[in-house]
């Protein structure tokens, strides 16, 4: 988090958090909050003022309990601003399970990524290759399922209703004659 109580001119910040990994099978679940530059951070400064003795971040049980005990008018005022914060949650656990299942089917053994990590650390070249493949697969899968990529795909589908096929000459004036750029806007 890059915002502090004296940062009166700050207009945006990101904050990345994760639940206790002991409760998420050892895999990090990323929860990223982003405040749009055009929006007010009054809610943050109000919370800081209410909890001056809490150092640093405001993600503690004490702050939550204190917030719940605030008068309804104050809570509602903070929620009205806070509800505009964009929250992105990336839970990689299903992707890890998917790649482990793939490795199990291919190898016929009960392989886990933890086992591969240990083998790779011990210098096993095959394990290092498989681990690199797993990382790439997981990252691409998460990206492929993201809202940004889905929105880009939808936009391209609408801009190219023929899916890259040659367009009938008679329809060319209505849909434009040039081929759309199929280069992904974001990549791993």
VEXDREN-2710 file (C-alpha; in Angstrom, 1 decimal):
% VEXDREN-2710
k/r/px/py/pz
1/UNK/0.0/0.0/0.0
2/UNK/1.4/3.4/-0.9
3/UNK/-0.9/5.7/0.9
4/UNK/-0.2/7.3/4.2
5/UNK/-2.0/9.7/6.6
6/UNK/0.1/12.7/5.4
7/UNK/-0.4/12.0/1.7
8/UNK/-3.2/14.6/1.2
9/UNK/-2.4/14.9/-2.5
10/UNK/-2.5/11.1/-3.2
11/UNK/-5.2/10.3/-5.7
12/UNK/-4.8/6.6/-6.3
13/UNK/-3.5/3.4/-4.8
14/UNK/-3.4/-0.3/-5.1
15/UNK/-3.5/-2.7/-2.2
16/UNK/-2.7/-6.4/-2.6
17/UNK/-3.8/-8.8/0.2
18/UNK/-4.2/-12.5/0.6
19/UNK/-5.9/-14.7/3.2
20/UNK/-3.7/-16.8/5.4
21/UNK/-2.3/-19.4/3.0
22/UNK/-2.7/-22.1/5.7
23/UNK/-6.4/-21.8/5.0
24/UNK/-6.0/-21.8/1.2
25/UNK/-4.0/-25.0/0.7
26/UNK/-0.8/-23.1/0.8
27/UNK/-1.7/-21.3/-2.5
28/UNK/-1.9/-17.5/-2.5
29/UNK/-5.3/-16.0/-3.3
30/UNK/-4.6/-12.5/-4.5
31/UNK/-7.2/-9.8/-3.6
32/UNK/-6.2/-6.5/-5.2
33/UNK/-8.1/-3.3/-4.5
34/UNK/-7.7/-0.3/-6.8
35/UNK/-9.0/3.2/-6.3
36/UNK/-9.6/5.0/-9.5
37/UNK/-7.6/8.3/-9.8
38/UNK/-10.8/10.3/-10.5
39/UNK/-12.5/9.2/-7.3
40/UNK/-12.2/10.6/-3.8
41/UNK/-10.2/8.9/-1.1
42/UNK/-12.2/10.5/1.7
43/UNK/-13.3/7.2/3.0
44/UNK/-9.7/6.3/3.6
45/UNK/-8.9/9.5/5.4
46/UNK/-12.0/9.1/7.5
47/UNK/-11.0/5.7/8.6
48/UNK/-7.5/6.9/9.4
49/UNK/-8.9/9.7/11.5
50/UNK/-11.2/7.2/13.4
51/UNK/-8.3/4.9/14.2
52/UNK/-5.2/7.1/14.7
53/UNK/-3.5/4.5/17.0
54/UNK/-3.6/1.8/14.3
55/UNK/-0.3/1.9/12.5
56/UNK/-0.1/1.4/8.7
57/UNK/-2.9/-0.6/7.1
58/UNK/-6.5/-0.7/8.1
59/UNK/-7.1/-4.4/7.5
60/UNK/-7.3/-5.5/11.1
61/UNK/-10.0/-7.2/13.2
62/UNK/-9.9/-4.2/15.5
63/UNK/-10.6/-1.7/12.7
64/UNK/-13.5/-3.9/11.4
65/UNK/-15.0/-4.2/14.9
66/UNK/-14.6/-0.4/15.4
67/UNK/-16.2/0.2/12.0
68/UNK/-19.2/-2.0/12.9
69/UNK/-19.7/0.1/16.0
70/UNK/-19.8/3.4/14.2
71/UNK/-23.1/5.2/13.9
72/UNK/-25.0/4.2/10.8
73/UNK/-24.7/7.6/9.2
74/UNK/-20.9/7.5/9.5
75/UNK/-20.7/3.9/8.2
76/UNK/-22.9/4.7/5.3
77/UNK/-20.8/7.8/4.4
78/UNK/-17.7/5.6/4.3
79/UNK/-19.4/2.8/2.3
80/UNK/-20.7/5.3/-0.3
81/UNK/-17.1/6.1/-1.2
82/UNK/-15.6/2.7/-0.5
83/UNK/-18.1/0.9/-2.8
84/UNK/-16.3/2.5/-5.8
85/UNK/-13.1/0.7/-5.1
86/UNK/-12.5/-2.0/-7.7
87/UNK/-11.7/-5.4/-6.2
88/UNK/-10.0/-8.1/-8.3
89/UNK/-9.7/-11.6/-6.8
90/UNK/-7.5/-14.1/-8.4
91/UNK/-7.8/-17.6/-7.0
92/UNK/-5.1/-19.7/-8.6
93/UNK/-6.1/-22.9/-6.7
94/UNK/-8.3/-24.3/-9.4
95/UNK/-5.5/-23.8/-11.9
96/UNK/-3.0/-25.6/-9.7
97/UNK/-5.4/-28.5/-9.3
98/UNK/-6.0/-28.6/-13.0
99/UNK/-2.3/-28.8/-13.8
100/UNK/-1.6/-31.4/-11.1
101/UNK/-4.5/-33.5/-12.5
102/UNK/-2.9/-33.2/-16.0
103/UNK/0.5/-34.3/-14.6
104/UNK/-1.1/-37.2/-12.8
105/UNK/-2.9/-38.4/-16.0
106/UNK/0.2/-38.1/-18.1
107/UNK/2.6/-39.7/-15.7
108/UNK/0.3/-42.2/-14.1
109/UNK/1.7/-41.2/-10.7
110/UNK/0.4/-39.1/-7.9
111/UNK/2.4/-36.0/-8.6
112/UNK/2.0/-32.6/-6.9
113/UNK/3.6/-29.3/-7.7
114/UNK/5.3/-29.4/-4.3
115/UNK/6.9/-32.7/-5.3
116/UNK/8.0/-31.2/-8.6
117/UNK/9.4/-28.1/-6.8
118/UNK/11.5/-30.3/-4.6
119/UNK/12.8/-32.4/-7.5
120/UNK/13.6/-29.2/-9.5
121/UNK/15.4/-27.8/-6.5
122/UNK/17.4/-31.0/-6.4
123/UNK/18.5/-30.4/-10.0
124/UNK/16.1/-32.6/-11.9
125/UNK/16.0/-31.1/-15.4
126/UNK/12.7/-32.7/-16.3
127/UNK/11.1/-31.4/-13.1
128/UNK/12.4/-27.9/-13.9
129/UNK/10.9/-28.1/-17.4
130/UNK/7.6/-29.4/-16.1
131/UNK/7.5/-26.7/-13.4
132/UNK/8.2/-24.0/-15.9
133/UNK/5.4/-25.4/-18.1
134/UNK/3.1/-25.4/-15.1
135/UNK/3.8/-21.8/-14.2
136/UNK/3.3/-20.7/-17.8
137/UNK/0.0/-22.7/-18.1
138/UNK/-1.4/-21.3/-14.9
139/UNK/-0.5/-17.7/-15.8
140/UNK/-2.0/-18.0/-19.3
141/UNK/-5.1/-19.7/-17.9
142/UNK/-5.6/-17.0/-15.3
143/UNK/-5.1/-14.3/-17.9
144/UNK/-7.3/-16.0/-20.5
145/UNK/-10.2/-16.1/-18.0
146/UNK/-9.7/-12.5/-16.9
147/UNK/-12.4/-9.9/-17.6
148/UNK/-10.0/-7.9/-19.7
149/UNK/-9.3/-10.7/-22.2
150/UNK/-13.0/-11.8/-22.3
151/UNK/-14.0/-8.2/-23.1
152/UNK/-11.3/-8.0/-25.8
153/UNK/-12.5/-11.2/-27.3
154/UNK/-16.1/-10.0/-27.3
155/UNK/-15.1/-6.7/-28.9
156/UNK/-13.2/-8.6/-31.6
157/UNK/-16.2/-10.9/-32.2
158/UNK/-18.4/-7.9/-32.7
159/UNK/-15.9/-6.1/-34.9
160/UNK/-15.3/-9.2/-37.1
161/UNK/-18.6/-11.1/-37.3
162/UNK/-17.2/-13.5/-39.9
163/UNK/-14.4/-14.7/-37.5
164/UNK/-11.5/-14.0/-39.9
165/UNK/-13.1/-15.7/-42.9
166/UNK/-13.2/-13.8/-46.2
167/UNK/-16.1/-11.5/-46.1
168/UNK/-18.6/-11.5/-49.0
169/UNK/-17.8/-8.5/-51.3
170/UNK/-21.3/-7.1/-51.0
171/UNK/-21.0/-6.8/-47.2
172/UNK/-17.5/-5.2/-47.2
173/UNK/-18.9/-1.6/-47.1
174/UNK/-20.8/-2.4/-43.9
175/UNK/-18.1/-4.1/-41.9
176/UNK/-15.0/-2.4/-43.2
177/UNK/-12.5/-4.0/-45.6
178/UNK/-9.5/-4.4/-43.4
179/UNK/-8.7/-7.4/-41.2
180/UNK/-8.8/-6.8/-37.5
181/UNK/-5.5/-7.0/-35.5
182/UNK/-5.6/-10.3/-33.6
183/UNK/-2.5/-9.6/-31.5
184/UNK/-3.5/-9.9/-27.8
185/UNK/-3.5/-6.6/-25.9
186/UNK/-2.1/-8.4/-22.8
187/UNK/0.2/-11.4/-22.6
188/UNK/1.9/-13.4/-20.0
END
